Amino acid sequence: MKYDLNLLPIFLALMDERNVTRAARRLGMTQPALSNALNRLRDTLRDPLFIRERYGMKPTQMAEELAPVVRAALAGLDDAILGQQQFDPALATRQFTVAPNSYVEFVLMPVIAARLREQAPGLRLRLTPFGNDLVETGAISGTTEMVLGRIMDAPDNMVVQHLMDDGLACVVRKDHPEIGDSISQEQYERMKHVNVLPPGRMRTGLFQALQQRGVKRDVAVSVTHFLAVPEMIAVTDYCATLPRLICERLRRDQRLKVLPAPVDLGSFPVELAWHVRYRSDPAHRWLRSLIGEVARQISAESVSA
């Protein structure tokens, strides 16, 4: 029997998304084109594969059994082909789709981009947001090459590498009428706070850390990105609790001052994840190595500062 290998990534996208519209968007296809491809796959395999239900598409028993086989086959094919290729970063031309959370985009990505400009000027990065859901990024299907941030509940077809850890600190305006060179728990609980909504898992971690240590926080404003915090803090008497490395960058703002948190709020990991299909890809391995070097350097510099 002849198989159209182009249909297999479409099958996996549908397995992940359980929705034709979302699968088409993730693959950069139109919905009619994806529906036509699904019909060809159904004809080839002589099985409906997906049954429409009220809240999406349910895989048939055959689809459930085929999915791990197809994933392993595509990963093995990638390994065999990509493993034979040579990679010269100075000459390579390629675009990587990378999903960083807002923390990584602020702290790591500028340094990574600068390294690429020096060492691999032909490599381009396309960034797509990452909050909680690995499926939404396209990482589980392999359409997104890397995810950076807090990786939770990764499936078996994803490889997760620990990059670094970071802690938490506080930011207030420099001429705050009540706060000097430190902030007590009593002052912290009496103040109004600015909360950063994304990334979701880190948000949960901060709330849990405060709760576990019996520290209360009165949130007055919730913003959607770290970049909104300096302007908010500079014109109020509010406090923001942020990752320490972000606070170090905000220290350059003469309107602000950075203080240790009133209690030790612990640390959180920064991780890199990728689909197993990329494990032998020379360009992917090189970029992973560069990202690891950047994370180690930034972490070491923060410790010695």
CORDAMO-V548251 format. One record per residue. N is the residue number from 1. RES is the residue in one letter. PHI is phi in radians with two decimals (none if undefined). OMEGA is omega in whole degrees, -180 to 180 (NA if undefined). BURIAL is b if it has 24 or more other ideal C-beta (glycine too) atoms within 12 Angstrom, else e. Layout:
n={N,N}
res={RES,RES}
phi={PHI,PHI}
omega={OMEGA,OMEGA}
burial={BURIAL,BURIAL}
//
This chain:
n={1,2,3,4,5,6,7,8,9,10,11,12,13,14,15,16,17,18,19,20,21,22,23,24,25,26,27,28,29,30,31,32,33,34,35,36,37,38,39,40,41,42,43,44,45,46,47,48,49,50,51,52,53,54,55,56,57,58,59,60,61,62,63,64,65,66,67,68,69,70,71,72,73,74,75,76,77,78,79,80,81,82,83,84,85,86,87,88,89,90,91,92,93,94,95,96,97,98,99,100,101,102,103,104,105,106,107,108,109,110,111,112,113,114,115,116,117,118,119,120,121,122,123,124,125,126,127,128,129,130,131,132,133,134,135,136,137,138,139,140,141,142,143,144,145,146,147,148,149,150,151,152,153,154,155,156,157,158,159,160,161,162,163,164,165,166,167,168,169,170,171,172,173,174,175,176,177,178,179,180,181,182,183,184,185,186,187,188,189,190,191,192,193,194,195,196,197,198,199,200,201,202,203,204,205,206,207,208,209,210,211,212,213,214,215,216,217,218,219,220,221,222,223,224,225,226,227,228,229,230,231,232,233,234,235,236,237,238,239,240,241,242,243,244,245,246,247,248,249,250,251,252,253,254,255,256,257,258,259,260,261,262,263,264,265,266,267,268,269,270,271,272,273,274,275,276,277,278,279,280,281,282,283,284,285,286,287,288,289,290,291,292,293,294,295,296,297,298,299,300,301,302,303,304,305}
res={M,K,Y,D,L,N,L,L,P,I,F,L,A,L,M,D,E,R,N,V,T,R,A,A,R,R,L,G,M,T,Q,P,A,L,S,N,A,L,N,R,L,R,D,T,L,R,D,P,L,F,I,R,E,R,Y,G,M,K,P,T,Q,M,A,E,E,L,A,P,V,V,R,A,A,L,A,G,L,D,D,A,I,L,G,Q,Q,Q,F,D,P,A,L,A,T,R,Q,F,T,V,A,P,N,S,Y,V,E,F,V,L,M,P,V,I,A,A,R,L,R,E,Q,A,P,G,L,R,L,R,L,T,P,F,G,N,D,L,V,E,T,G,A,I,S,G,T,T,E,M,V,L,G,R,I,M,D,A,P,D,N,M,V,V,Q,H,L,M,D,D,G,L,A,C,V,V,R,K,D,H,P,E,I,G,D,S,I,S,Q,E,Q,Y,E,R,M,K,H,V,N,V,L,P,P,G,R,M,R,T,G,L,F,Q,A,L,Q,Q,R,G,V,K,R,D,V,A,V,S,V,T,H,F,L,A,V,P,E,M,I,A,V,T,D,Y,C,A,T,L,P,R,L,I,C,E,R,L,R,R,D,Q,R,L,K,V,L,P,A,P,V,D,L,G,S,F,P,V,E,L,A,W,H,V,R,Y,R,S,D,P,A,H,R,W,L,R,S,L,I,G,E,V,A,R,Q,I,S,A,E,S,V,S,A}
phi={none,-1.61,-2.11,-1.60,-1.09,-1.12,-1.40,-1.20,-1.08,-1.16,-1.02,-1.19,-1.09,-1.17,-1.08,-1.30,-1.53,0.99,-2.74,-1.14,-1.11,-1.17,-1.12,-1.11,-1.09,-1.17,-1.58,1.26,-1.96,-1.41,-1.11,-1.09,-1.11,-1.19,-1.10,-1.11,-1.13,-1.10,-1.11,-1.13,-1.16,-1.09,-1.13,-1.14,-1.60,1.00,-2.67,-1.13,1.19,-2.34,-1.91,-1.19,-2.24,-1.04,-1.96,2.52,-2.11,-1.74,-1.14,-1.32,-1.05,-1.11,-1.09,-1.07,-1.31,-1.32,-0.94,-1.14,-1.19,-1.15,-1.04,-1.15,-1.16,-1.16,-1.10,-1.13,-1.13,-1.06,-1.02,-1.16,-1.40,-1.20,-1.13,-1.56,-1.50,-1.60,-2.32,-2.08,-1.02,-1.20,-1.94,-1.22,-2.22,-2.96,-1.90,-1.87,-1.64,-2.18,-1.94,-1.69,-1.33,-1.14,-1.11,-1.12,-1.06,-1.41,-1.62,-1.73,-1.09,-1.06,-1.23,-1.09,-1.09,-1.14,-1.12,-1.10,-1.03,-1.41,-1.76,-2.52,-1.12,-1.50,-1.52,-2.07,-1.96,-2.02,-1.65,-2.22,-1.14,-2.38,-1.90,-2.01,-1.62,-1.14,-1.09,-1.10,-1.32,1.52,-1.25,-1.18,-1.48,1.64,-1.26,-1.82,-1.31,-2.57,-2.20,-2.24,2.66,-1.66,-1.71,-2.03,0.97,-1.21,-1.28,-1.15,-1.53,-1.97,-1.75,-2.05,-2.11,-1.32,-1.81,-2.96,-2.20,-2.42,-1.95,-2.26,-2.51,-2.06,-2.27,-2.35,-1.29,-1.08,-1.76,-1.04,-1.21,-2.03,-1.92,-1.67,-1.60,-2.67,-2.32,-1.51,-1.11,-1.09,-1.11,-1.02,-1.29,-1.43,-1.40,-1.53,-2.24,-1.78,-1.94,-1.71,-1.20,-1.54,-1.34,-1.02,-1.16,-1.21,-1.06,-1.05,-1.07,-1.15,-1.05,-1.16,-1.08,-1.13,-1.14,-1.12,-1.72,1.20,-1.82,-1.65,-2.47,-1.74,-1.44,-1.64,-2.42,-1.98,-1.96,-1.83,-2.74,-1.02,-1.14,-1.39,-1.17,-0.97,-1.17,-1.24,-1.22,-1.11,-2.02,-2.38,-1.75,-1.42,-2.19,-2.17,-1.83,-2.33,-0.94,-1.04,-1.20,-1.23,-1.05,-1.08,-1.27,-1.24,-1.08,-1.21,-1.35,-1.14,-1.45,-2.10,-2.39,-1.86,-2.29,-1.10,-1.09,-1.11,-2.38,-1.21,-1.71,1.37,-2.40,-2.36,-1.51,-2.01,-2.25,-2.09,-2.32,-2.65,-1.24,-1.05,-1.11,-1.69,-1.11,-1.87,-1.26,-1.02,-1.16,-1.14,-1.05,-1.10,-1.16,-1.05,-1.11,-1.10,-1.09,-1.08,-1.10,-1.08,-1.09,-1.13,-1.13,-1.11,-1.14,-1.15,-1.16,-1.21,-1.22,-1.43,-1.25}
omega={178,180,173,-176,179,-179,-174,175,177,177,-179,178,177,176,-178,-172,-175,-177,-176,-177,-179,179,179,-180,-178,-179,-179,-180,170,180,177,179,179,178,177,179,178,179,178,179,177,179,-179,-174,178,179,179,176,-179,179,179,174,-175,-174,178,-177,-179,178,173,178,179,180,179,-179,-178,-171,-179,179,-180,179,-179,-180,179,178,178,178,177,180,-177,-177,-175,-180,180,-175,175,-179,175,-175,-178,-176,-172,173,-178,174,176,171,-174,180,175,169,-173,176,-179,179,-179,-170,-171,-170,177,179,178,179,179,178,179,179,-178,-170,-176,-174,179,178,-180,179,170,-176,175,-172,175,175,179,-163,177,-179,-177,-180,-174,-177,-177,178,-180,178,170,-171,-176,173,-179,178,176,-175,-178,172,179,178,-175,-178,177,174,-179,179,176,-179,-174,173,176,178,-176,178,-177,177,173,178,-170,-178,179,-174,-175,-172,178,-178,177,180,-180,178,179,178,-179,-177,-180,-175,167,-174,171,-179,176,-176,179,-11,-168,-176,179,178,178,-179,180,179,179,180,179,-179,-179,-179,176,-179,-180,178,-180,-177,179,-176,172,-180,-173,-179,179,-177,179,-173,-176,-179,-180,-178,-174,-176,178,172,-178,177,174,176,-171,172,-173,-179,173,177,179,178,178,179,179,179,-175,-180,-170,169,-177,-177,173,175,-177,174,178,-178,177,-178,177,-178,169,-171,177,180,178,179,-178,-179,-178,-172,-179,179,-175,-180,180,178,-180,-180,176,179,179,179,178,179,179,-180,179,-180,-179,180,180,-180,180,179,-177,-177,NA}
burial={e,e,e,e,e,e,b,b,b,b,b,b,b,b,b,b,b,b,b,b,e,b,b,b,e,b,b,e,b,e,e,e,e,b,e,e,b,b,e,e,b,e,e,e,b,e,e,e,b,b,e,e,e,e,e,e,b,e,b,b,e,e,b,e,e,b,b,e,e,b,b,e,e,b,b,e,e,b,e,e,e,b,e,e,e,e,b,e,b,e,e,b,e,b,e,b,b,b,b,b,b,b,b,b,b,b,b,b,b,e,b,b,b,e,b,b,e,e,e,b,e,e,b,e,b,e,b,b,b,b,b,b,b,b,b,b,b,b,b,b,b,b,b,b,b,b,b,b,b,b,b,b,e,b,b,e,b,b,b,b,b,e,b,b,e,b,b,b,b,b,b,b,b,e,e,b,e,e,b,e,e,e,b,e,e,e,b,b,e,e,b,b,b,b,b,b,b,b,b,b,b,b,b,e,b,b,b,e,b,b,e,e,e,e,b,e,b,e,b,e,e,e,b,e,b,b,e,e,b,b,e,b,b,b,e,b,e,b,b,b,b,b,b,b,b,b,b,b,b,b,e,e,e,e,e,b,b,b,b,e,b,b,b,e,b,e,b,b,b,b,b,b,b,b,b,b,b,b,b,b,b,b,b,b,b,b,b,b,e,b,b,b,e,b,b,e,e,b,b,e,e,b,e,e,e}
//
